[in-house]
Amino acid sequence: MILSINEIEMTMRKAALACGWAFGVAEEFGSAARWIVMSGIGDFESLLSLAIEGPQMVHVVKSTEEWKFQGSGAAEAVSAFDVLACGTVTKIRMNQVSWVEGLLGLAGAAAMSYGMEYKFSSSVDGSDLAAVRSDRGRIYVPRFHEVSDVFVHVTPLELTGAQRDSASGYEVNKLLWNRVEALAARTYVPSTLQSRESGAGARISDNE
């Protein structure tokens, strides 16, 4: 099925809210879904899996040279990419890596926000695994899906303008989209006069 990029982003954001994520992180999920479909690295099924895991505590071991995140869930990913963008450290390490496309999608969301390029490499032999920037992403080797421990570096980029959306929309797996919509529907309230008086529903435009 073909969907607009705004519908994909908005519905994924609502699905993340339904899974218990705070609004700010839910926005990251929406931006990640946008980046995944626009970059063409795959679908966002693994991103949805990260959302369904729900919020968890972030465990990190800090040193002057690197921060090591004990996991690769959405909470760790968002925290790690923010830490790198702020310049607190130049390198972070993530172990127990899973849901690769979802992880890269969240890196893409951060890349769009900060104008950075995030580079993933193996902590074992230093080989390049993937690179993520605001306008595209690339998985260098399929074995990224088999690596359980990675380094992430960040490089500032000169922004050259936003990536253009496809006017014709994007192809999305219907079964996957049904799962996203089912979660998003949990954030809706009944359409009643009372709910509208409390602020539910659209006003002048659907964005209100």
Number of C-alpha atoms within 10 A of each C-alpha: 10 11 13 16 21 14 13 21 21 18 21 30 26 24 26 30 23 21 20 15 23 12 13 10 21 23 20 24 33 26 26 29 30 25 31 24 20 20 19 12 16 13 18 26 18 18 26 23 14 22 26 16 14 16 18 11 8 16 12 17 10 12 10 9 11 17 21 20 21 17 20 24 27 26 19 22 21 19 14 24 23 17 16 22 22 10 10 13 18 17 19 23 23 23 17 13 18 19 19 16 22 27 21 28 31 26 32 32 26 27 27 21 14 18 20 23 24 24 22 25 21 18 17 11 8 11 14 17 21 19 21 26 26 25 19 17 23 15 18 14 11 10 9 21 14 10 18 16 19 25 22 23 18 22 14 13 13 7 12 9 8 9 13 8 13 10 8 10 17 18 12 16 13 11 10 13 19 11 14 21 16 13 21 20 14 13 13 12 11 10 10 11 9 10 12 14 9 9 10 16 17 10 10 6 7 7 7 9
